[in-house]
């Protein structure tokens, strides 16, 4: 991923933290509370994807088709951004960790000559060790 993207991700995190610095009672939030809000945003965005997906097939008979696949795609981008913002909120090594994890996942799918739709669900010891090494 390029440096500009990470600058934007960090800028969004700083903006959200500033916008949500105070709670409803006007008390300043702790760093932990702000981190939790960043992670919670990922779940909110996942809900928006589910709603858009629901709308593409007209699953609610009272509403009919309310969304397009472009809407789903846009919401998926929002999930990705929210996840990267949350990652930068919980570790200063977000970029490195993301790069390592992405490479591990890419390597995992290259292990077999035949593509499979079934995820293994298993993380190799090598993957776990490499991820832990980032934070030692």
C-alpha positions in Angstrom: 0.0 0.0 0.0 1.3 3.5 -0.7 2.3 6.1 1.8 -0.4 8.5 0.7 -3.1 5.9 1.7 -1.7 5.6 5.2 -1.4 9.4 5.5 -5.1 9.5 4.7 -6.0 6.7 7.1 -4.1 8.4 9.9 -5.8 11.7 9.0 -9.2 10.1 9.2 -8.4 8.6 12.6 -7.2 12.0 14.0 -10.3 13.7 12.7 -12.6 11.1 14.2 -10.8 11.3 17.5 -11.1 15.1 17.6 -14.7 15.0 16.6 -15.5 12.4 19.4 -13.1 13.8 22.0 -15.9 14.5 24.4 -18.6 12.1 25.5 -22.3 13.1 25.8 -21.7 14.6 29.2 -18.9 16.8 27.9 -16.2 14.7 29.6 -13.0 13.9 27.7 -12.8 10.4 26.5 -9.8 8.2 27.4 -7.4 6.8 24.8 -8.9 3.4 25.3 -12.4 4.7 24.7 -11.3 6.4 21.5 -9.7 3.1 20.4 -12.9 1.2 21.2 -14.9 3.7 19.1 -12.6 3.1 16.1 -13.1 -0.6 16.4 -16.8 -0.2 16.9 -17.0 1.8 13.6 -15.9 -1.4 11.7 -19.0 -3.2 13.0 -21.2 -0.2 12.1 -19.9 -0.3 8.5 -20.4 -4.0 8.3 -24.0 -3.4 9.1 -24.2 -0.9 6.3 -22.9 -3.5 3.9 -25.5 -6.0 5.1 -28.2 -3.5 4.6 -27.0 -2.6 1.1 -26.8 -6.3 0.2 -30.3 -6.9 1.5 -31.4 -4.0 -0.6 -29.9 -5.3 -3.8 -32.1 -8.4 -3.8 -35.2 -6.6 -2.5 -35.3 -8.8 0.6 -37.7 -6.5 2.4 -41.0 -6.8 0.5 -42.2 -3.5 1.9 -39.2 -1.6 0.4 -38.3 -3.7 -2.6 -34.9 -3.1 -4.3 -33.3 -0.1 -2.5 -29.6 -0.5 -3.3 -27.3 -1.4 -6.2 -24.1 -3.4 -6.3 -22.3 -0.1 -6.5 -23.8 0.7 -3.1 -22.5 -2.6 -1.8 -19.1 -1.9 -3.2 -19.0 1.6 -1.7 -20.0 0.2 1.7 -17.3 -2.4 1.4 -14.7 0.3 0.9 -16.0 2.0 4.0 -15.5 -1.2 5.9 -11.9 -1.5 4.7 -11.1 2.1 5.6 -12.8 1.7 9.0 -10.7 -1.4 9.7 -7.4 0.3 8.7 -8.3 3.3 10.9 -9.0 1.0 13.8 -5.7 -0.8 13.2 -3.8 2.5 13.4 -5.7 3.2 16.6 -4.5 0.1 18.3 -0.9 -0.3 17.1 1.8 2.1 15.9 3.0 -0.7 13.6 -0.3 -0.8 11.6 1.3 -0.5 8.2 3.9 -3.2 8.9 1.4 -5.5 10.5 -1.0 -5.1 7.6 1.7 -5.8 5.0 2.9 -8.9 6.9 -0.7 -10.2 7.3 -1.6 -9.5 3.7 1.5 -11.4 2.5 0.7 -14.3 4.8 -2.8 -14.5 3.4 -1.5 -14.3 -0.1 1.0 -17.0 0.6 -1.7 -19.2 2.1 -3.7 -19.3 -1.1 -0.7 -20.1 -3.1 0.1 -23.2 -1.1 -2.2 -25.4 -3.2 -2.0 -25.9 -6.9 -5.8 -26.2 -7.1 -8.0 -23.3 -5.9 -10.4 -24.0 -3.2 -13.5 -22.2 -2.0 -13.0 -23.7 1.4 -10.9 -21.7 3.8 -8.6 -23.7 6.0 -9.4 -21.6 9.1 -6.0 -22.5 10.4 -3.0 -20.2 10.9 0.3 -21.8 10.6 2.9 -21.6 13.4 5.1 -19.6 11.0 2.3 -17.0 10.5 1.7 -16.7 14.2 5.4 -16.3 15.0 5.9 -13.7 12.3 3.0 -11.6 13.6 4.2 -11.9 17.2 7.7 -10.8 16.1 6.3 -7.5 14.9 5.4 -6.6 18.5 8.4 -7.9 20.4 
